[in-house]
Amino acid sequence: MSFGCPPSCPVLEHARAYAELPVGQVRRVASASSGGEEVDETRRNVLKLLVAGGAIAVGAGGLGVASLQYVGKPPIVGLSSYPKVGLLDLDGSPLTATKVMKEYNVTTPDVYTFAYPLRNEPNFLLNLAPPAGGSGGATNVVGGVGPQKSIVAFSAICQHLGCPAPAIAYYPPGTCAKSFGSLAFYLHCSCHGSTYDVTNGASNLTGPAVLPLPQVTLDWNTSDDTLSAIGVVGPPVNGHFDTLQGDYGVGATSQLQKQSPVVACFFPS
């Protein structure tokens, strides 16, 4: 049995008409109440949007027009280059290498962070040297500054899924039974177990993270002993396409913040 329809079939006629419409355009056949004409819904909605936009602009003194400029491409917030930012101690005084060597060392269990170069980019400040008169730790490390080249700084946002400090934290010797050869201290994330080598540019010791943590370049001014952040090396900070973009800059100084770490000795194989 055949169910063919002649070329004059109304169904085919409407199908041909709709096939010629641009992709994404909505169109419907009007009812008898509209005079039998077709109504272009896309055009009607665009006109409504323009009228509404004009009303907003008039009511807000032109704010609506200014806002519509950024519908397609919002303004980028960030910096054009890495600034030199002076570091401040917990008490707000300039942070010096002498203070760091005296107040922090490889056994320090708390989390000390400062924001750089943007306000939403925290970084660890670490001194990997042993305590005065003690042993262990590490000196002359990659990117280290200070009298023993043991003061370093790394992003405090895990490169796996972006867990920030204190979920990712510095684990001093003895925090966990796990060691990597002779290395018993490291940065470790309690979220999913990623671990980083603080003596070698925060390179990866365990996954699931596959990228190292960005390392902040520190400057030690030997004339007044002060420490400053002057740049970042390595991949972008997690959650940022560019370490320089994604928030406002921290300003001329950045102060240390203290937190207690979240400790979980979970190390994926």
SEDOVEX-323970 format. One record per residue: residue number from 1; x, y negated, z of N, C-alpha, C in turn; residue in three letters. Coordinates in steps of 0.05 Angstrom, whole numbers, plus 5000, padded with zeros to 4 digits. Atoms other than C-alpha are relative to their C-alpha. Layout:
# SEDOVEX-323970
 resi  npx  npy  npz capx capy capz  cpx  cpy  cpz resn
  NUM    X    Y    Z    X    Y    Z    X    Y    Z  ala
...
This chain:
# SEDOVEX-323970
 resi  npx  npy  npz capx capy capz  cpx  cpy  cpz resn
    1 5017 5024 5000 5000 5000 5000 5018 4975 5000  met
    2 4983 5024 5002 5028 4931 4982 4986 4977 5015  ser
    3 5010 5023 4986 5021 4870 5026 5013 4974 4988  phe
    4 4987 5023 5013 5054 4822 4976 4982 4976 4999  gly
    5 5014 5025 5000 5035 4750 4974 5008 4984 4975  cys
    6 4993 5015 5024 5030 4708 4910 5016 4975 5007  pro
    7 4984 5024 4995 5076 4647 4902 4985 4978 5013  pro
    8 5016 5022 4988 5019 4602 4923 4991 5006 5029  ser
    9 5008 4993 4973 5012 4637 4990 5007 4978 5020  cys
   10 4995 5022 4981 5006 4584 5046 5023 5006 5019  pro
   11 4979 4993 4981 5052 4622 5092 5028 4995 4988  val
   12 4974 5004 5014 5109 4622 5041 5006 4970 4996  leu
   13 4996 5028 5005 5098 4549 5026 5011 4986 5025  glu
   14 4990 5012 4975 5108 4529 5099 5028 5011 5007  his
   15 4973 4988 4994 5168 4576 5106 5021 4986 4983  ala
   16 4980 5014 5016 5202 4542 5047 5005 4972 5010  arg
   17 4997 5028 4989 5189 4473 5077 5018 5000 5024  ala
   18 4984 5000 4976 5219 4492 5144 5029 5009 4994  tyr
   19 4973 4991 5006 5279 4526 5112 5018 4977 4990  ala
   20 4984 5022 5010 5299 4459 5082 5006 4979 5021  glu
   21 4995 5019 4979 5300 4423 5149 5029 5003 5010  leu
   22 4973 4998 4989 5369 4405 5178 5000 5017 5025  pro
   23 4998 4984 4976 5394 4451 5232 4998 4982 5025  val
   24 5003 5015 4975 5372 4427 5301 4977 4981 4999  gly
   25 5023 5019 5001 5313 4384 5276 4974 5015 5006  gln
   26 5025 4987 4992 5246 4401 5308 4977 4986 4985  val
   27 5022 5011 5016 5184 4391 5265 4976 5017 5004  arg
   28 5024 4985 4998 5112 4411 5273 4979 4989 4981  arg
   29 5022 5008 5017 5050 4409 5231 4979 4988 5018  val
   30 5019 5014 4983 5001 4358 5260 4973 5014 4999  ala
   31 5027 4990 4999 4932 4377 5281 4982 4982 4985  ser
   32 5019 5016 5015 4869 4350 5249 4997 4972 5012  ala
   33 5003 5026 4987 4868 4294 5301 5020 4980 4992  ser
   34 4979 5019 5008 4932 4264 5273 4997 4992 4971  ser
   35 5005 5008 5027 4902 4254 5204 5012 5019 4979  gly
   36 4989 4981 5019 4933 4316 5173 5028 4996 4992  gly
   37 4972 5006 5007 5003 4287 5171 5019 5015 5018  glu
   38 4979 4987 4984 5067 4320 5195 5013 4979 5018  glu
   39 4987 5018 4982 5100 4290 5255 5029 5009 5005  val
   40 4972 4993 4996 5176 4288 5260 5007 4995 5029  asp
   41 4996 5002 4971 5188 4303 5334 5028 4989 5006  glu
   42 4973 5010 4995 5263 4290 5329 5002 4970 4998  thr
   43 5000 5029 5004 5254 4220 5302 4985 4986 5022  arg
   44 5016 5013 4979 5199 4205 5352 5016 5000 5027  arg
   45 4986 4999 4975 5243 4228 5411 5024 4981 5000  asn
   46 4978 5018 5001 5303 4188 5387 4991 4971 5004  val
   47 5011 5027 4997 5260 4125 5381 4993 4995 5029  leu
   48 5007 5003 4972 5234 4137 5451 5026 4995 5017  lys
   49 4975 5003 4985 5306 4143 5477 5011 4972 4996  leu
   50 4989 5027 5005 5327 4078 5443 4984 4979 5014  leu
   51 5017 5019 4986 5267 4041 5471 5006 5000 5030  val
   52 4994 4998 4971 5281 4068 5541 5028 4989 5007  ala
   53 4973 5011 4996 5355 4051 5534 5000 4970 5000  gly
   54 5002 5029 5001 5337 3980 5515 4988 4989 5024  gly
   55 5014 5009 4976 5291 3973 5574 5019 5001 5024  ala
   56 4981 4998 4978 5346 3997 5621 5020 4977 4999  ile
   57 4980 5022 5004 5395 3947 5591 4989 4974 5008  ala
   58 5012 5025 4992 5347 3890 5600 4996 4998 5030  val
   59 5006 5000 4972 5327 3910 5670 5025 4999 5017  gly
   60 4976 4999 4984 5399 3921 5693 5021 4980 4991  ala
   61 4981 5021 5009 5431 3860 5660 5021 5011 4981  gly
   62 4981 4990 5020 5464 3900 5605 5014 5025 5010  gly
   63 4986 4976 4990 5487 3958 5649 4994 5024 4984  leu
   64 5008 4976 5016 5449 4008 5607 5017 5002 4975  gly
   65 4983 4999 5024 5487 3988 5544 5028 5008 5006  val
   66 4973 4993 4993 5553 3992 5579 5002 5030 5006  ala
   67 4999 4972 4993 5536 4061 5605 4998 5018 4975  ser
   68 5003 4984 5024 5515 4086 5536 5026 5002 4984  leu
   69 4974 4999 5014 5585 4071 5511 5015 5026 5006  gln
   70 4984 4977 4991 5611 4130 5551 4985 5026 5000  tyr
   71 5015 4976 5002 5558 4181 5535 5016 5022 4987  val
   72 4985 4980 5015 5603 4216 5485 5028 5006 5012  gly
   73 4973 4997 4990 5671 4204 5519 5004 4984 5025  lys
   74 4997 5015 4976 5677 4185 5592 5028 4989 5003  pro
   75 4973 5011 4997 5735 4141 5613 5018 5019 5016  pro
   76 4981 4983 4987 5798 4177 5635 5012 4985 5024  ile
   77 4990 5011 4975 5819 4164 5707 5027 5013 5005  val
   78 4974 4989 4994 5892 4173 5724 5022 4980 4997  gly
   79 4977 5017 5002 5962 4146 5714 5014 5005 4973  leu
   80 4986 4997 5026 6006 4135 5652 5028 5012 5005  ser
   81 4973 4989 4995 6071 4156 5686 5002 5006 5030  ser
   82 4996 4993 4972 6097 4183 5752 5012 4976 5015  tyr
   83 4989 5023 4985 6106 4128 5804 5019 5010 5022  pro
   84 4983 4994 4976 6157 4125 5860 4983 4993 5024  lys
   85 5018 5003 4977 6117 4136 5924 5016 5006 5026  val
   86 4986 4995 4975 6148 4129 5993 4984 5018 5018  gly
   87 5013 4981 4982 6132 4185 6042 5000 4990 5028  leu
   88 5002 5009 4972 6108 4170 6112 4996 5024 5018  leu
   89 5002 4979 4981 6113 4214 6173 4971 4999 5012  asp
   90 5026 4998 4988 6052 4234 6215 4992 4974 5015  leu
   91 5006 5025 4985 6058 4170 6256 4999 4975 4983  asp
   92 5001 5023 5019 6059 4126 6194 5026 4987 4995  gly
   93 4974 5012 5005 6132 4109 6197 5013 5013 4975  ser
   94 4986 4988 5023 6178 4120 6136 5012 5027 5007  pro
   95 4990 4973 4996 6196 4193 6129 5030 5000 4991  leu
   96 4972 4998 5007 6271 4203 6131 5010 5029 5000  thr
   97 4989 4973 5000 6314 4263 6118 5008 5009 5028  ala
   98 4993 4994 4972 6339 4259 6190 4976 5010 5015  thr
   99 5024 4991 4986 6268 4264 6216 4991 5028 4991  lys
  100 5008 4974 5010 6252 4322 6171 5018 5022 5011  val
  101 4981 4980 4991 6315 4360 6191 4995 5005 5030  met
  102 5004 4997 4971 6298 4348 6265 4972 5012 5006  lys
  103 5027 4992 4993 6222 4359 6264 4990 5025 4986  glu
  104 5010 4977 5016 6212 4413 6211 5024 5018 4992  tyr
  105 4979 4982 5010 6252 4475 6193 4986 5025 4990  asn
  106 5011 4975 5013 6243 4545 6163 4980 5014 5018  val
  107 5018 4985 4981 6206 4569 6226 4974 4984 5005  thr
  108 5024 5017 4994 6153 4513 6225 4975 5014 4989  thr
  109 5023 4985 5009 6085 4548 6223 4977 4983 4989  pro
  110 5023 5016 5009 6038 4489 6210 5003 4991 4971  asp
  111 5001 5009 5027 6018 4461 6143 5003 4970 5000  val
  112 4996 5029 5002 6045 4392 6126 4998 4993 4970  tyr
  113 5005 5007 5028 6019 4360 6062 4999 4970 4996  thr
  114 5003 5028 5008 6020 4294 6026 4988 5000 4971  phe
  115 5012 5002 5027 5981 4271 5964 5020 4986 4981  ala
  116 4983 5012 5021 6020 4257 5899 4996 5015 4974  tyr
  117 5001 5029 5004 6014 4230 5846 4971 4989 5003  pro
  118 5027 5008 4998 5938 4229 5851 4989 5007 5028  leu
  119 5011 4996 4974 5894 4227 5913 4990 5028 5005  arg
  120 5010 4973 4997 5865 4296 5900 5020 5022 4993  asn
  121 4979 4980 5005 5932 4331 5890 5018 5002 5025  glu
  122 4983 4996 4976 5960 4354 5958 5025 5016 4993  pro
  123 4975 4986 5003 6031 4379 5963 5012 5007 5027  asn
  124 4986 4992 4975 6070 4418 6016 5027 4985 5002  phe
  125 4973 5009 4994 6131 4386 6048 5013 5022 5017  leu
  126 4987 4978 4985 6180 4440 6071 5030 4993 5004  leu
  127 4972 5000 4995 6248 4442 6102 5008 5029 5005  asn
  128 4994 4971 4999 6277 4511 6090 5026 5006 5016  leu
  129 4976 4996 4984 6340 4500 6132 4993 5013 5027  ala
  130 5005 4988 4973 6347 4540 6197 4999 4978 5021  pro
  131 5000 5020 4979 6335 4504 6263 5029 4995 5009  pro
  132 4973 5007 4991 6394 4469 6294 5012 5022 5017  ala
  133 4987 4979 4985 6443 4521 6319 4990 5028 4994  gly
  134 5010 4974 5007 6403 4577 6288 5010 5010 4973  gly
  135 4992 4988 5025 6410 4621 6227 4976 5007 4983  ser
  136 5022 4994 5018 6369 4644 6168 4992 4977 4983  gly
  137 5009 5022 5017 6329 4600 6123 5015 4999 4973  gly
  138 4986 5003 5026 6357 4573 6058 5008 4971 4996  ala
  139 4989 5027 5007 6399 4514 6035 5008 5001 4971  thr
  140 4992 5003 5028 6420 4488 5967 4980 5014 4981  asn
  141 5021 4987 5016 6353 4511 5938 4993 4983 4976  val
  142 5008 5014 5024 6324 4492 5871 4983 4976 5007  val
  143 5015 5024 4995 6301 4420 5874 5002 4989 5028  gly
  144 4998 5009 4972 6323 4412 5946 5016 4974 5003  gly
  145 4986 5025 4994 6345 4345 5974 5006 4999 5030  val
  146 4992 5002 4972 6373 4322 6041 5028 5009 5004  gly
  147 4972 4993 4995 6440 4337 6074 5007 5029 4994  pro
  148 4995 4972 5007 6432 4412 6062 4985 5009 4975  gln
  149 5016 4994 5024 6389 4407 5999 4979 5022 5005  lys
  150 5020 4980 4991 6335 4445 6036 4972 4989 5001  ser
  151 5026 5013 4999 6277 4395 6033 4987 5001 4973  ile
  152 5014 4996 5026 6227 4413 5978 4970 4994 5004  val
  153 5029 5005 5000 6155 4399 5959 4987 5014 4977  ala
  154 5014 4985 5020 6105 4440 5920 4970 4994 5002  phe
  155 5029 5004 5001 6032 4434 5899 4988 5018 5021  ser
  156 5015 4985 4980 5985 4457 5955 4973 5009 4989  ala
  157 5023 4989 5013 5934 4483 5905 5009 5025 4985  ile
  158 4991 4975 5013 5940 4556 5885 4995 5000 4970  cys
  159 5002 4999 5029 5952 4568 5811 4981 5022 4990  gln
  160 5019 4979 5009 5903 4627 5810 4972 4988 4995  his
  161 5027 5011 5002 5834 4598 5824 4997 4973 5015  leu
  162 5001 5026 4989 5852 4533 5857 4994 4998 5030  gly
  163 5004 5003 4971 5847 4549 5931 5020 4980 5012  cys
  164 4981 5020 4989 5877 4489 5968 5009 5008 5028  pro
  165 4991 4997 4972 5915 4485 6033 4977 4992 5019  ala
  166 4982 4981 4987 5906 4510 6087 4996 5029 4992  pro
  167 5004 4973 5009 5880 4572 6050 5026 5010 4987  ala
  168 4973 4994 5008 5946 4571 6014 5018 4985 5019  ile
  169 4984 5011 4978 6001 4559 6065 5028 5011 4999  ala
  170 4973 4990 4997 6074 4567 6082 5000 5020 5022  tyr
  171 4998 4979 4981 6088 4632 6118 5030 5002 5009  tyr
  172 4972 4998 4990 6152 4627 6161 5007 5029 5006  pro
  173 4992 4973 4994 6193 4689 6177 4985 5012 5023  pro
  174 5015 4987 4979 6154 4739 6219 4970 4997 4999  gly
  175 5029 5003 5002 6085 4716 6198 4987 5026 4991  thr
  176 5010 4975 5010 6074 4780 6159 5024 5020 4999  cys
  177 4979 4980 5002 6113 4845 6156 5013 5001 4973  ala
  178 4991 4999 5028 6121 4837 6081 5023 4981 4996  lys
  179 4978 5017 5009 6187 4812 6054 5007 5008 4971  ser
  180 4992 4995 5028 6216 4808 5984 5030 5000 4999  phe
  181 4971 4997 4996 6286 4834 5990 5007 4987 5026  gly
  182 4992 5014 4975 6319 4788 6041 4982 4976 5005  ser
  183 5017 5023 4997 6265 4735 6031 4975 5007 5017  leu
  184 5022 4994 4981 6217 4737 6091 4982 4975 5004  ala
  185 5016 5024 4998 6187 4667 6082 4992 4991 4972  phe
  186 5011 5006 5026 6143 4642 6025 4975 4984 5002  tyr
  187 5027 5011 5001 6080 4606 6004 4982 5022 4991  leu
  188 5018 4978 5005 6021 4653 6005 4971 4990 5001  his
  189 5028 5008 5000 5948 4645 5988 4982 5022 5011  cys
  190 5017 4980 4987 5898 4681 6033 4975 5006 4984  ser
  191 5024 4995 5016 5843 4676 5980 5002 5026 4984  cys
  192 4998 4976 5017 5869 4729 5932 5028 5012 5000  his
  193 4974 4987 4996 5941 4743 5953 5023 4991 4984  gly
  194 4977 5010 5016 5984 4702 5906 5022 4990 5019  ser
  195 4977 5007 4983 6054 4691 5934 5021 4986 4982  thr
  196 4981 5016 5015 6108 4641 5913 5027 4998 5015  tyr
  197 4973 5002 4989 6184 4637 5924 5008 4971 5004  asp
  198 4994 5028 4994 6199 4571 5958 5030 4993 4995  val
  199 4971 5005 5005 6274 4579 5946 5006 4998 4970  thr
  200 4995 4999 5029 6266 4584 5870 4977 4987 4985  asn
  201 5019 5015 5015 6218 4531 5846 4971 5011 5001  gly
  202 5027 4988 4996 6156 4567 5873 4992 5019 4978  ala
  203 5005 4979 5020 6163 4623 5822 4982 5021 5013  ser
  204 5019 4980 4990 6113 4680 5828 5013 5025 5011  asn
  205 4991 4975 4988 6127 4737 5875 4979 5022 4997  leu
  206 5022 4982 5005 6058 4770 5872 4978 4985 4986  thr
  207 5023 5012 5013 5996 4758 5830 4977 4998 5020  gly
  208 5008 5002 5028 5942 4748 5812 5009 4975 4985  pro
  209 4991 5023 5014 5971 4679 5797 5024 5007 4982  ala
  210 4978 4994 5019 6017 4680 5736 5017 4975 4995  val
  211 4985 5024 5004 6041 4608 5737 5013 4992 5027  leu
  212 4988 5010 4975 6089 4578 5788 4985 4975 5010  pro
  213 5011 5025 4990 6067 4520 5832 5016 4977 4989  leu
  214 4985 5024 5007 6084 4451 5806 5018 4991 5023  pro
  215 4982 5009 4980 6144 4424 5843 5003 4969 4999  gln
  216 4997 5029 4999 6147 4351 5865 5030 4994 5002  val
  217 4973 5009 5000 6213 4317 5850 5003 4980 5022  thr
  218 4996 5018 4977 6238 4285 5914 5026 4983 4995  leu
  219 4976 5017 5002 6287 4227 5918 5009 4993 5029  asp
  220 4989 5006 4974 6332 4219 5979 5018 4975 4997  trp
  221 4984 5024 5001 6358 4148 5987 5020 5001 5023  asn
  222 4980 4996 4979 6423 4158 6024 5007 4974 5015  thr
  223 4993 5026 4987 6429 4083 6040 4982 4995 5024  ser
  224 5018 5003 4977 6367 4083 6086 4988 5026 5009  asp
  225 5008 4973 4992 6355 4158 6091 4971 5007 4994  asp
  226 5029 4996 5005 6283 4152 6065 4996 5020 4977  thr
  227 5008 4981 5020 6247 4203 6022 4976 4989 4984  leu
  228 5021 5009 5018 6203 4188 5962 4994 5022 4980  ser
  229 5008 4982 5022 6164 4228 5910 5002 4984 4974  ala
  230 4996 5015 5025 6183 4208 5839 4991 5015 4975  ile
  231 5009 4985 5024 6155 4262 5793 4991 5028 5007  gly
  232 5009 4972 4997 6128 4332 5783 5010 5016 4976  val
  233 4991 4982 5021 6158 4389 5743 4985 5026 5001  val
  234 5015 4974 5001 6126 4454 5720 4973 4996 4987  gly
  235 5027 5002 5012 6055 4468 5696 4983 4979 5014  pro
  236 5018 5019 4986 5997 4421 5711 4989 5011 5026  pro
  237 5013 4992 4975 5965 4423 5779 4974 5014 4993  val
  238 5024 4985 5006 5909 4474 5779 4975 4982 5002  asn
  239 5024 5017 5001 5843 4441 5759 5004 4975 4984  gly
  240 4994 5024 5015 5878 4386 5719 5013 5008 4974  his
  241 4987 4995 5026 5894 4388 5645 5027 4986 4999  phe
  242 4975 5015 4998 5948 4338 5661 5002 4991 5029  asp
  243 4997 5007 4972 5977 4326 5731 4995 4971 5005  thr
  244 5003 5029 4997 5972 4251 5718 4971 4991 4996  leu
  245 5028 5008 5005 5897 4253 5703 4981 5016 5016  gln
  246 5020 4986 4985 5837 4270 5744 4992 4986 5026  gly
  247 5007 5017 4977 5835 4217 5800 5017 4975 5000  asp
  248 4984 5025 4997 5865 4151 5823 5026 5006 5013  tyr
  249 4974 4997 4987 5937 4144 5843 5000 4995 5030  gly
  250 5000 5002 4971 5957 4147 5916 5009 4973 5010  val
  251 4990 5026 4992 5988 4078 5917 5030 5001 5005  gly
  252 4971 5003 4996 6057 4057 5942 5011 5020 5020  ala
  253 4991 4981 4979 6060 4106 6001 4980 5023 5003  thr
  254 5017 4977 4995 6033 4174 6020 5008 5013 5026  ser
  255 4994 4991 4973 6028 4199 6091 4995 5030 5004  gln
  256 5003 4971 4994 6037 4270 6117 4975 5005 5015  leu
  257 5024 4990 4986 5976 4308 6141 5007 5027 5011  gln
  258 4994 4974 4987 5979 4367 6189 4975 5017 5002  lys
  259 5022 4981 4998 5935 4428 6186 5010 5027 5011  gln
  260 4993 4973 4992 5934 4498 6216 4995 5019 4977  ser
  261 5003 4983 5023 5944 4552 6163 4979 5022 5005  pro
  262 5018 4976 5000 5894 4607 6146 5018 5023 4992  val
  263 4980 4979 5004 5936 4670 6152 4985 5026 4993  val
  264 5010 4973 5007 5920 4736 6116 5022 5014 4985  ala
  265 4978 4986 5012 5975 4785 6101 4991 5020 4979  cys
  266 5011 4983 5022 5945 4811 6036 5017 4994 4975  phe
  267 4982 5002 5022 5995 4824 5980 4994 5020 4978  phe
  268 5005 4981 5022 5971 4854 5914 5026 5012 4990  pro
  269 4976 4986 5010 6019 4904 5884 5006 4989 4972  ser
